[in-house]
Amino acid sequence: MSQVEQHASGERSLELGGLLLAIVFAGSVLAFGGVITTVYVLMEAGVLAAAVLCFWRGWPRIPRLAVLVLAVIVGVPLLQLVPLPAGLTALVSPHRGAFAVQLLSPFSPPPAYLALSLNPHATQVALCKLIAYALAFLIAQRLAIHGRGSILLRTLVIVGLFEACYGLVQYLAGWQYIFTYRKVFYTDEATGTYINRNHFAGLLEMVLPFVLAGALFRRPQRAELGVKRKLLAAISSENSFKLLSQAMFFAVLCLALFFSRSRMGIAAAFAGLLLVGVLSYLRQRTRSVVWLLLLLLLIPACYAFWIGTDAVISRFEDLNHAGAMEQSRLPVWRDTLRAVRDFKWVGTGLGTYESVFGRYQTNLLDYRYEHAHSDYLEFAMELGVPAALLLFGGLWALLAGAARAAVVGNDREGQVLAAGCAGALVAILLHAISDFNLQIPANALLFCWIAGTATARAAQAGPPGGRGALRWP
């Protein structure tokens, strides 16, 4: 086979791998966000098959920071599964040894070897998911490097529009079903095919920045045109139909997010959209960007007020009531922090939150918590504080790199991808403060896809201070 044929074969395999990743993601979203065991097992198999298609000719070059983060995040759970001498385990994690003694001493002598994970089976299950997410990250990076980033955009348009329309039907028509399943929880909100409104909002807040970036990052217009003429030129140009469709799609997504009644989801999405607007302004340096952004936001705002916003506003008013946070998040966070202090270096084991938290729970004792309602705290408890700091520190650094790439990039599609990635990352990282979207397979898979794309765009933009460096006004 000639080199040309090999190259063509590799490109076809890469495109098939990207298509398979898109199908896996869409299937996970439609199946309650991928939380069912059968679904996330199929997701893992699908991502593995996509990785084989994409990497059969070799692995992509990965930035050093990404290599470090991936190595630590995958390496720590592997270490947590290794049976270590009991004395060494007690030295590394004193409370792990104490747990074993308290649990086993009434029945048998303490074991000679002990894993750092308090629930090795849960850690094995979570590690399989984590490996699938890491592979999705690498696939996304390779797709973006080889100019296949549009697969992400098309997938987000299709899945996001379906979910938004489904959620609006649920809210406006009162048809609270997910296909044939009658909803039991959140029966007054739009949730799409998700059970939880916050996870539905998590999906939409990752889609919205890409749609807004597509509308704001336009081809440069002549400098001599005024603001009004630039805005009119954008509306009346040959791409006006595309801009109109983007505006309508953006409005539908905003309405669905608004009527999810997810307070942190709405706030985080607004932060992501604001970042996209700022990046577009820094790139184009024209007030027409501001006017277009205001126009795009005005459309869903007017329709929302026409439908009625009392139900949504009441959710935010609840925060003014005395002790509102004491009834939901704060007690869980305080109890989780106690566990973090006990297992601060190597964690309790990836995926063990539900197994361990009951020992620290002091509030709502008749309720079993599966997650910490904060991805930051949950990862700190399960992986240890150093690994969690490296993970989220690396993600915030990646966000900065994607934002820079949106401003200094040369091609429009690359700018749209970089700005969309930056907006989506800031939205989900802010939402992660008070929720657990990164524990939902479909949202975690999309997040890794976005992070991989952002890594490629940031690397292609070059180091800060080089050619086309970002200059702040």
MARGU-546499 format. One record per residue (C-alpha): residue number from 1; residue in three letters; x, y, z. Coordinates in nm, 3 decimals, padded with zeros to 5 digits. Example, Ala and Ser with C-alpha at 12.3 -4.5 7.8 and 13.67 -1.06 7.14 Angstrom:
BEGIN
k / r / c1 / c2 / c3
1 / ALA / 01.230 / -00.450 / 00.780
2 / SER / 01.367 / -00.106 / 00.714
END
This chain:
BEGIN
k / r / c1 / c2 / c3
1 / MET / 00.000 / 00.000 / 00.000
2 / SER / 00.141 / 00.339 / -00.098
3 / GLN / 00.185 / 00.627 / 00.145
4 / VAL / -00.106 / 00.813 / -00.015
5 / GLU / -00.335 / 00.514 / 00.031
6 / GLN / -00.216 / 00.467 / 00.389
7 / HIS / -00.285 / 00.834 / 00.462
8 / ALA / -00.633 / 00.812 / 00.308
9 / SER / -00.705 / 00.496 / 00.506
10 / GLY / -00.591 / 00.663 / 00.827
11 / GLU / -00.812 / 00.966 / 00.760
12 / ARG / -01.115 / 00.742 / 00.697
13 / SER / -01.049 / 00.550 / 01.018
14 / LEU / -01.014 / 00.876 / 01.211
15 / GLU / -01.343 / 01.006 / 01.075
16 / LEU / -01.515 / 00.675 / 01.159
17 / GLY / -01.372 / 00.693 / 01.509
18 / GLY / -01.509 / 01.045 / 01.553
19 / LEU / -01.849 / 00.937 / 01.421
20 / LEU / -01.855 / 00.642 / 01.661
21 / LEU / -01.766 / 00.871 / 01.952
22 / ALA / -02.055 / 01.100 / 01.853
23 / ILE / -02.296 / 00.803 / 01.842
24 / VAL / -02.178 / 00.681 / 02.182
25 / PHE / -02.226 / 01.026 / 02.333
26 / ALA / -02.574 / 01.071 / 02.181
27 / GLY / -02.679 / 00.726 / 02.301
28 / SER / -02.558 / 00.801 / 02.652
29 / VAL / -02.753 / 01.127 / 02.662
30 / LEU / -03.074 / 00.960 / 02.547
31 / ALA / -03.039 / 00.680 / 02.804
32 / PHE / -03.095 / 00.898 / 03.114
33 / GLY / -02.748 / 01.051 / 03.081
34 / GLY / -02.576 / 00.712 / 03.077
35 / VAL / -02.627 / 00.638 / 03.448
36 / ILE / -02.763 / 00.286 / 03.391
37 / THR / -02.501 / 00.012 / 03.427
38 / THR / -02.570 / -00.149 / 03.089
39 / VAL / -02.549 / 00.188 / 02.914
40 / TYR / -02.216 / 00.298 / 03.058
41 / VAL / -02.065 / -00.044 / 02.991
42 / LEU / -02.169 / -00.006 / 02.626
43 / MET / -02.029 / 00.348 / 02.637
44 / GLU / -01.692 / 00.215 / 02.753
45 / ALA / -01.690 / -00.048 / 02.477
46 / GLY / -01.785 / 00.211 / 02.215
47 / VAL / -01.514 / 00.455 / 02.323
48 / LEU / -01.259 / 00.171 / 02.317
49 / ALA / -01.364 / 00.081 / 01.962
50 / ALA / -01.338 / 00.447 / 01.858
51 / ALA / -00.989 / 00.463 / 02.011
52 / VAL / -00.880 / 00.159 / 01.810
53 / LEU / -01.001 / 00.326 / 01.491
54 / CYS / -00.824 / 00.653 / 01.573
55 / PHE / -00.496 / 00.522 / 01.714
56 / TRP / -00.414 / 00.211 / 01.510
57 / ARG / -00.139 / 00.412 / 01.342
58 / GLY / 00.002 / 00.557 / 01.664
59 / TRP / -00.076 / 00.794 / 01.948
60 / PRO / -00.091 / 01.173 / 01.910
61 / ARG / 00.160 / 01.406 / 02.069
62 / ILE / 00.021 / 01.524 / 02.402
63 / PRO / 00.125 / 01.842 / 02.588
64 / ARG / 00.330 / 01.775 / 02.898
65 / LEU / 00.074 / 01.916 / 03.140
66 / ALA / -00.195 / 01.691 / 02.990
67 / VAL / 00.037 / 01.390 / 03.019
68 / LEU / 00.104 / 01.472 / 03.384
69 / VAL / -00.264 / 01.516 / 03.468
70 / LEU / -00.369 / 01.197 / 03.288
71 / ALA / -00.087 / 00.997 / 03.447
72 / VAL / -00.177 / 01.110 / 03.798
73 / ILE / -00.555 / 01.081 / 03.759
74 / VAL / -00.530 / 00.727 / 03.620
75 / GLY / -00.227 / 00.628 / 03.828
76 / VAL / -00.378 / 00.715 / 04.168
77 / PRO / -00.679 / 00.476 / 04.132
78 / LEU / -00.444 / 00.203 / 04.010
79 / LEU / -00.231 / 00.257 / 04.320
80 / GLN / -00.544 / 00.251 / 04.536
81 / LEU / -00.619 / -00.101 / 04.407
82 / VAL / -00.274 / -00.249 / 04.479
83 / PRO / -00.267 / -00.461 / 04.799
84 / LEU / 00.010 / -00.311 / 05.012
85 / PRO / 00.157 / -00.441 / 05.337
86 / ALA / -00.079 / -00.336 / 05.616
87 / GLY / 00.194 / -00.140 / 05.790
88 / LEU / 00.270 / 00.060 / 05.476
89 / THR / -00.100 / 00.126 / 05.415
90 / ALA / -00.139 / 00.251 / 05.773
91 / LEU / 00.165 / 00.475 / 05.724
92 / VAL / 00.038 / 00.626 / 05.397
93 / SER / -00.327 / 00.647 / 05.506
94 / PRO / -00.366 / 00.603 / 05.883
95 / HIS / -00.745 / 00.613 / 05.879
96 / ARG / -00.754 / 00.337 / 05.617
97 / GLY / -00.577 / 00.105 / 05.857
98 / ALA / -00.808 / 00.209 / 06.140
99 / PHE / -01.112 / 00.134 / 05.923
100 / ALA / -00.985 / -00.219 / 05.858
101 / VAL / -00.915 / -00.285 / 06.224
102 / GLN / -01.258 / -00.160 / 06.334
103 / LEU / -01.435 / -00.361 / 06.067
104 / LEU / -01.248 / -00.692 / 06.089
105 / SER / -01.099 / -00.718 / 06.438
106 / PRO / -01.417 / -00.855 / 06.602
107 / PHE / -01.416 / -01.145 / 06.359
108 / SER / -01.057 / -01.209 / 06.248
109 / PRO / -00.707 / -01.067 / 06.279
110 / PRO / -00.621 / -00.766 / 06.059
111 / PRO / -00.512 / -00.866 / 05.706
112 / ALA / -00.144 / -00.872 / 05.616
113 / TYR / -00.211 / -00.679 / 05.294
114 / LEU / -00.455 / -00.397 / 05.245
115 / ALA / -00.555 / -00.181 / 04.946
116 / LEU / -00.582 / 00.195 / 04.992
117 / SER / -00.934 / 00.193 / 04.846
118 / LEU / -01.206 / 00.134 / 05.103
119 / ASN / -01.419 / -00.032 / 04.833
120 / PRO / -01.194 / -00.187 / 04.565
121 / HIS / -01.489 / -00.306 / 04.355
122 / ALA / -01.632 / 00.047 / 04.333
123 / THR / -01.287 / 00.177 / 04.242
124 / GLN / -01.253 / -00.080 / 03.963
125 / VAL / -01.590 / 00.023 / 03.815
126 / ALA / -01.503 / 00.394 / 03.838
127 / LEU / -01.157 / 00.334 / 03.692
128 / CYS / -01.308 / 00.171 / 03.381
129 / LYS / -01.519 / 00.483 / 03.329
130 / LEU / -01.216 / 00.704 / 03.387
131 / ILE / -01.012 / 00.518 / 03.124
132 / ALA / -01.299 / 00.565 / 02.876
133 / TYR / -01.303 / 00.939 / 02.951
134 / ALA / -00.926 / 00.960 / 02.907
135 / LEU / -00.953 / 00.784 / 02.570
136 / ALA / -01.230 / 01.024 / 02.466
137 / PHE / -00.999 / 01.313 / 02.557
138 / LEU / -00.721 / 01.171 / 02.339
139 / ILE / -00.962 / 01.099 / 02.050
140 / ALA / -01.094 / 01.456 / 02.065
141 / GLN / -00.743 / 01.596 / 02.061
142 / ARG / -00.651 / 01.392 / 01.754
143 / LEU / -00.974 / 01.488 / 01.575
144 / ALA / -00.908 / 01.858 / 01.636
145 / ILE / -00.544 / 01.835 / 01.525
146 / HIS / -00.650 / 01.670 / 01.197
147 / GLY / -00.923 / 01.926 / 01.125
148 / ARG / -01.215 / 01.709 / 01.236
149 / GLY / -01.336 / 01.945 / 01.510
150 / SER / -01.659 / 02.005 / 01.317
151 / ILE / -01.776 / 01.659 / 01.429
152 / LEU / -01.810 / 01.803 / 01.780
153 / LEU / -02.003 / 02.105 / 01.652
154 / ARG / -02.247 / 01.896 / 01.448
155 / THR / -02.302 / 01.655 / 01.735
156 / LEU / -02.373 / 01.936 / 01.979
157 / VAL / -02.621 / 02.096 / 01.739
158 / ILE / -02.818 / 01.773 / 01.690
159 / VAL / -02.814 / 01.648 / 02.049
160 / GLY / -02.856 / 01.993 / 02.205
161 / LEU / -03.153 / 02.087 / 01.985
162 / PHE / -03.328 / 01.755 / 02.054
163 / GLU / -03.276 / 01.782 / 02.430
164 / ALA / -03.385 / 02.145 / 02.442
165 / CYS / -03.704 / 02.079 / 02.244
166 / TYR / -03.781 / 01.771 / 02.453
167 / GLY / -03.734 / 01.970 / 02.773
168 / LEU / -03.956 / 02.255 / 02.652
169 / VAL / -04.232 / 02.010 / 02.564
170 / GLN / -04.207 / 01.865 / 02.915
171 / TYR / -04.235 / 02.208 / 03.075
172 / LEU / -04.488 / 02.380 / 02.849
173 / ALA / -04.718 / 02.083 / 02.788
174 / GLY / -04.680 / 01.922 / 03.129
175 / TRP / -04.587 / 01.594 / 02.958
176 / GLN / -04.344 / 01.470 / 03.223
177 / TYR / -04.215 / 01.155 / 03.055
178 / ILE / -03.876 / 01.038 / 02.938
179 / PHE / -03.990 / 00.828 / 02.645
180 / THR / -04.209 / 00.567 / 02.821
181 / TYR / -04.078 / 00.636 / 03.173
182 / ARG / -04.296 / 00.860 / 03.385
183 / LYS / -04.087 / 01.104 / 03.585
184 / VAL / -04.101 / 01.082 / 03.961
185 / PHE / -03.870 / 01.372 / 04.049
186 / TYR / -03.849 / 01.726 / 03.907
187 / THR / -04.195 / 01.700 / 03.756
188 / ASP / -04.234 / 02.079 / 03.725
189 / GLU / -03.914 / 02.142 / 03.529
190 / ALA / -03.758 / 02.073 / 03.192
191 / THR / -03.512 / 01.785 / 03.224
192 / GLY / -03.499 / 01.641 / 02.872
193 / THR / -03.390 / 01.277 / 02.888
194 / TYR / -03.214 / 01.334 / 03.222
195 / ILE / -03.362 / 01.256 / 03.561
196 / ASN / -03.203 / 01.557 / 03.733
197 / ARG / -03.260 / 01.915 / 03.616
198 / ASN / -02.905 / 02.015 / 03.712
199 / HIS / -02.752 / 01.754 / 03.481
200 / PHE / -02.983 / 01.860 / 03.198
201 / ALA / -02.864 / 02.216 / 03.260
202 / GLY / -02.505 / 02.088 / 03.263
203 / LEU / -02.547 / 01.953 / 02.910
204 / LEU / -02.705 / 02.273 / 02.777
205 / GLU / -02.446 / 02.500 / 02.938
206 / MET / -02.176 / 02.310 / 02.747
207 / VAL / -02.365 / 02.342 / 02.417
208 / LEU / -02.467 / 02.710 / 02.438
209 / PRO / -02.115 / 02.864 / 02.416
210 / PHE / -02.048 / 02.689 / 02.084
211 / VAL / -02.371 / 02.821 / 01.932
212 / LEU / -02.297 / 03.173 / 02.053
213 / ALA / -01.937 / 03.153 / 01.928
214 / GLY / -02.062 / 03.048 / 01.585
215 / ALA / -02.282 / 03.359 / 01.571
216 / LEU / -02.031 / 03.610 / 01.712
217 / PHE / -01.709 / 03.502 / 01.541
218 / ARG / -01.779 / 03.631 / 01.193
219 / ARG / -01.560 / 03.731 / 00.905
220 / PRO / -01.411 / 04.080 / 00.960
221 / GLN / -01.594 / 04.369 / 00.798
222 / ARG / -01.456 / 04.692 / 00.659
223 / ALA / -01.333 / 04.929 / 00.929
224 / GLU / -01.499 / 05.232 / 00.774
225 / LEU / -01.846 / 05.092 / 00.838
226 / GLY / -02.024 / 05.223 / 01.148
227 / VAL / -02.168 / 05.006 / 01.424
228 / LYS / -02.522 / 05.013 / 01.285
229 / ARG / -02.406 / 04.937 / 00.933
230 / LYS / -02.191 / 04.648 / 01.056
231 / LEU / -02.487 / 04.503 / 01.244
232 / LEU / -02.715 / 04.551 / 00.942
233 / ALA / -02.450 / 04.399 / 00.717
234 / ALA / -02.436 / 04.092 / 00.939
235 / ILE / -02.814 / 04.056 / 00.932
236 / SER / -02.861 / 04.123 / 00.559
237 / SER / -02.555 / 03.940 / 00.424
238 / GLU / -02.561 / 03.613 / 00.233
239 / ASN / -02.508 / 03.438 / 00.566
240 / SER / -02.812 / 03.603 / 00.723
241 / PHE / -03.014 / 03.280 / 00.710
242 / LYS / -02.736 / 03.101 / 00.895
243 / LEU / -02.724 / 03.377 / 01.156
244 / LEU / -03.102 / 03.363 / 01.194
245 / SER / -03.098 / 02.987 / 01.241
246 / GLN / -02.821 / 03.024 / 01.499
247 / ALA / -03.027 / 03.288 / 01.682
248 / MET / -03.333 / 03.062 / 01.691
249 / PHE / -03.132 / 02.763 / 01.804
250 / PHE / -02.966 / 02.977 / 02.071
251 / ALA / -03.307 / 03.098 / 02.190
252 / VAL / -03.445 / 02.744 / 02.218
253 / LEU / -03.141 / 02.631 / 02.419
254 / CYS / -03.164 / 02.935 / 02.650
255 / LEU / -03.534 / 02.878 / 02.714
256 / ALA / -03.482 / 02.510 / 02.791
257 / LEU / -03.201 / 02.597 / 03.030
258 / PHE / -03.409 / 02.870 / 03.193
259 / PHE / -03.706 / 02.640 / 03.250
260 / SER / -03.487 / 02.369 / 03.395
261 / ARG / -03.494 / 02.602 / 03.698
262 / SER / -03.137 / 02.505 / 03.783
263 / ARG / -03.002 / 02.809 / 03.966
264 / MET / -02.634 / 02.726 / 03.940
265 / GLY / -02.683 / 02.597 / 03.585
266 / ILE / -02.829 / 02.930 / 03.472
267 / ALA / -02.560 / 03.131 / 03.651
268 / ALA / -02.276 / 02.912 / 03.517
269 / ALA / -02.413 / 02.923 / 03.163
270 / PHE / -02.431 / 03.303 / 03.179
271 / ALA / -02.065 / 03.313 / 03.285
272 / GLY / -01.972 / 03.091 / 02.990
273 / LEU / -02.168 / 03.307 / 02.745
274 / LEU / -02.015 / 03.622 / 02.889
275 / LEU / -01.666 / 03.479 / 02.836
276 / VAL / -01.747 / 03.397 / 02.471
277 / GLY / -01.872 / 03.753 / 02.423
278 / VAL / -01.555 / 03.899 / 02.576
279 / LEU / -01.331 / 03.679 / 02.361
280 / SER / -01.522 / 03.777 / 02.048
281 / TYR / -01.486 / 04.145 / 02.135
282 / LEU / -01.112 / 04.107 / 02.202
283 / ARG / -01.073 / 03.936 / 01.867
284 / GLN / -01.274 / 04.179 / 01.655
285 / ARG / -01.251 / 04.501 / 01.862
286 / THR / -01.587 / 04.628 / 01.740
287 / ARG / -01.902 / 04.731 / 01.927
288 / SER / -02.116 / 04.540 / 01.678
289 / VAL / -02.022 / 04.226 / 01.874
290 / VAL / -02.181 / 04.374 / 02.185
291 / TRP / -02.498 / 04.473 / 02.000
292 / LEU / -02.528 / 04.132 / 01.836
293 / LEU / -02.478 / 03.959 / 02.173
294 / LEU / -02.749 / 04.174 / 02.332
295 / LEU / -02.983 / 04.101 / 02.041
296 / LEU / -02.925 / 03.725 / 02.072
297 / LEU / -02.996 / 03.737 / 02.447
298 / LEU / -03.301 / 03.959 / 02.401
299 / ILE / -03.489 / 03.703 / 02.190
300 / PRO / -03.513 / 03.426 / 02.454
301 / ALA / -03.556 / 03.684 / 02.732
302 / CYS / -03.866 / 03.831 / 02.567
303 / TYR / -04.018 / 03.489 / 02.505
304 / ALA / -03.942 / 03.377 / 02.861
305 / PHE / -04.121 / 03.681 / 03.004
306 / TRP / -04.414 / 03.618 / 02.770
307 / ILE / -04.447 / 03.258 / 02.894
308 / GLY / -04.398 / 03.358 / 03.257
309 / THR / -04.092 / 03.359 / 03.479
310 / ASP / -04.247 / 03.337 / 03.828
311 / ALA / -04.167 / 02.968 / 03.870
312 / VAL / -03.801 / 03.027 / 03.785
313 / ILE / -03.759 / 03.348 / 03.984
314 / SER / -03.908 / 03.178 / 04.291
315 / ARG / -03.618 / 02.931 / 04.283
316 / PHE / -03.370 / 03.215 / 04.322
317 / GLU / -03.585 / 03.384 / 04.587
318 / ASP / -03.558 / 03.067 / 04.797
319 / LEU / -03.192 / 03.154 / 04.857
320 / ASN / -03.304 / 03.460 / 05.059
321 / HIS / -03.480 / 03.241 / 05.315
322 / ALA / -03.289 / 03.188 / 05.639
323 / GLY / -03.108 / 02.855 / 05.643
324 / ALA / -03.180 / 02.775 / 05.278
325 / MET / -02.832 / 02.635 / 05.219
326 / GLU / -02.838 / 02.455 / 05.555
327 / GLN / -03.120 / 02.238 / 05.421
328 / SER / -02.931 / 02.123 / 05.113
329 / ARG / -02.563 / 02.166 / 05.034
330 / LEU / -02.376 / 02.301 / 05.338
331 / PRO / -02.423 / 02.003 / 05.575
332 / VAL / -02.307 / 01.761 / 05.304
333 / TRP / -02.005 / 01.977 / 05.224
334 / ARG / -01.907 / 02.002 / 05.593
335 / ASP / -01.930 / 01.626 / 05.641
336 / THR / -01.737 / 01.565 / 05.319
337 / LEU / -01.463 / 01.800 / 05.434
338 / ARG / -01.421 / 01.588 / 05.746
339 / ALA / -01.362 / 01.285 / 05.524
340 / VAL / -01.122 / 01.487 / 05.308
341 / ARG / -00.918 / 01.576 / 05.616
342 / ASP / -00.895 / 01.209 / 05.717
343 / PHE / -00.790 / 01.090 / 05.367
344 / LYS / -00.623 / 01.403 / 05.232
345 / TRP / -00.316 / 01.242 / 05.072
346 / VAL / -00.434 / 00.936 / 04.876
347 / GLY / -00.813 / 00.950 / 04.914
348 / THR / -01.070 / 00.687 / 05.001
349 / GLY / -01.066 / 00.533 / 04.654
350 / LEU / -01.216 / 00.647 / 04.324
351 / GLY / -01.590 / 00.583 / 04.320
352 / THR / -01.617 / 00.515 / 04.694
353 / TYR / -01.806 / 00.827 / 04.803
354 / GLU / -02.136 / 00.648 / 04.862
355 / SER / -01.962 / 00.364 / 05.049
356 / VAL / -01.767 / 00.591 / 05.285
357 / PHE / -01.978 / 00.902 / 05.336
358 / GLY / -02.229 / 00.729 / 05.566
359 / ARG / -01.962 / 00.714 / 05.837
360 / TYR / -01.928 / 01.095 / 05.830
361 / GLN / -02.291 / 01.188 / 05.764
362 / THR / -02.450 / 01.397 / 06.042
363 / ASN / -02.752 / 01.543 / 05.861
364 / LEU / -03.064 / 01.385 / 05.707
365 / LEU / -02.965 / 01.043 / 05.835
366 / ASP / -03.260 / 00.877 / 05.662
367 / TYR / -03.115 / 00.983 / 05.323
368 / ARG / -02.827 / 00.809 / 05.146
369 / TYR / -02.596 / 01.039 / 04.953
370 / GLU / -02.440 / 00.900 / 04.637
371 / HIS / -02.242 / 01.216 / 04.559
372 / ALA / -02.106 / 01.521 / 04.739
373 / HIS / -02.298 / 01.779 / 04.530
374 / SER / -01.956 / 01.927 / 04.454
375 / ASP / -01.716 / 01.767 / 04.209
376 / TYR / -01.424 / 01.947 / 04.373
377 / LEU / -01.495 / 01.796 / 04.715
378 / GLU / -01.583 / 01.453 / 04.578
379 / PHE / -01.260 / 01.419 / 04.381
380 / ALA / -01.062 / 01.554 / 04.678
381 / MET / -01.214 / 01.287 / 04.900
382 / GLU / -01.177 / 00.999 / 04.655
383 / LEU / -00.837 / 01.079 / 04.499
384 / GLY / -00.677 / 01.294 / 04.767
385 / VAL / -00.617 / 01.667 / 04.776
386 / PRO / -00.291 / 01.671 / 04.568
387 / ALA / -00.449 / 01.481 / 04.276
388 / ALA / -00.766 / 01.694 / 04.289
389 / LEU / -00.562 / 02.016 / 04.289
390 / LEU / -00.362 / 01.894 / 03.989
391 / LEU / -00.679 / 01.792 / 03.802
392 / PHE / -00.875 / 02.112 / 03.849
393 / GLY / -00.568 / 02.334 / 03.832
394 / GLY / -00.485 / 02.176 / 03.497
395 / LEU / -00.842 / 02.229 / 03.375
396 / TRP / -00.840 / 02.598 / 03.468
397 / ALA / -00.503 / 02.635 / 03.295
398 / LEU / -00.653 / 02.464 / 02.988
399 / LEU / -00.943 / 02.710 / 02.999
400 / ALA / -00.694 / 02.999 / 02.986
401 / GLY / -00.514 / 02.838 / 02.691
402 / ALA / -00.840 / 02.788 / 02.499
403 / ALA / -00.943 / 03.149 / 02.565
404 / ARG / -00.611 / 03.273 / 02.429
405 / ALA / -00.644 / 03.050 / 02.121
406 / ALA / -00.986 / 03.202 / 02.047
407 / VAL / -00.831 / 03.548 / 02.027
408 / VAL / -00.505 / 03.478 / 01.844
409 / GLY / -00.621 / 03.197 / 01.611
410 / ASN / -00.623 / 03.254 / 01.237
411 / ASP / -00.906 / 03.034 / 01.104
412 / ARG / -01.271 / 03.099 / 01.190
413 / GLU / -01.363 / 02.737 / 01.272
414 / GLY / -01.066 / 02.716 / 01.507
415 / GLN / -01.175 / 03.037 / 01.680
416 / VAL / -01.530 / 02.907 / 01.719
417 / LEU / -01.404 / 02.580 / 01.863
418 / ALA / -01.161 / 02.749 / 02.101
419 / ALA / -01.414 / 03.008 / 02.223
420 / GLY / -01.685 / 02.744 / 02.260
421 / CYS / -01.449 / 02.519 / 02.455
422 / ALA / -01.348 / 02.807 / 02.684
423 / GLY / -01.710 / 02.901 / 02.752
424 / ALA / -01.814 / 02.540 / 02.812
425 / LEU / -01.519 / 02.475 / 03.043
426 / VAL / -01.581 / 02.781 / 03.259
427 / ALA / -01.953 / 02.697 / 03.281
428 / ILE / -01.908 / 02.338 / 03.391
429 / LEU / -01.617 / 02.416 / 03.624
430 / LEU / -01.829 / 02.680 / 03.800
431 / HIS / -02.131 / 02.449 / 03.812
432 / ALA / -01.905 / 02.178 / 03.960
433 / ILE / -01.877 / 02.387 / 04.277
434 / SER / -02.231 / 02.292 / 04.380
435 / ASP / -02.316 / 01.985 / 04.172
436 / PHE / -02.177 / 01.662 / 04.030
437 / ASN / -02.209 / 01.683 / 03.651
438 / LEU / -01.868 / 01.515 / 03.612
439 / GLN / -02.012 / 01.204 / 03.777
440 / ILE / -02.279 / 01.169 / 03.505
441 / PRO / -02.134 / 00.956 / 03.220
442 / ALA / -02.286 / 01.148 / 02.928
443 / ASN / -02.182 / 01.488 / 03.064
444 / ALA / -01.838 / 01.364 / 03.170
445 / LEU / -01.784 / 01.218 / 02.822
446 / LEU / -01.879 / 01.547 / 02.655
447 / PHE / -01.662 / 01.739 / 02.899
448 / CYS / -01.359 / 01.525 / 02.809
449 / TRP / -01.437 / 01.567 / 02.437
450 / ILE / -01.440 / 01.944 / 02.487
451 / ALA / -01.123 / 01.935 / 02.699
452 / GLY / -00.940 / 01.733 / 02.432
453 / THR / -01.049 / 01.977 / 02.162
454 / ALA / -00.940 / 02.270 / 02.378
455 / THR / -00.598 / 02.108 / 02.432
456 / ALA / -00.544 / 02.079 / 02.057
457 / ARG / -00.654 / 02.436 / 01.990
458 / ALA / -00.438 / 02.576 / 02.272
459 / ALA / -00.134 / 02.383 / 02.145
460 / GLN / -00.188 / 02.502 / 01.787
461 / ALA / -00.209 / 02.864 / 01.905
462 / GLY / 00.148 / 02.841 / 02.035
463 / PRO / 00.300 / 02.958 / 02.365
464 / PRO / 00.200 / 03.292 / 02.520
465 / GLY / 00.415 / 03.583 / 02.410
466 / GLY / 00.483 / 03.441 / 02.065
467 / ARG / 00.349 / 03.553 / 01.733
468 / GLY / -00.001 / 03.688 / 01.761
469 / ALA / 00.023 / 03.718 / 02.139
470 / LEU / -00.287 / 03.832 / 02.321
471 / ARG / -00.288 / 04.206 / 02.390
472 / TRP / -00.541 / 04.328 / 02.643
473 / PRO / -00.695 / 04.670 / 02.588
END
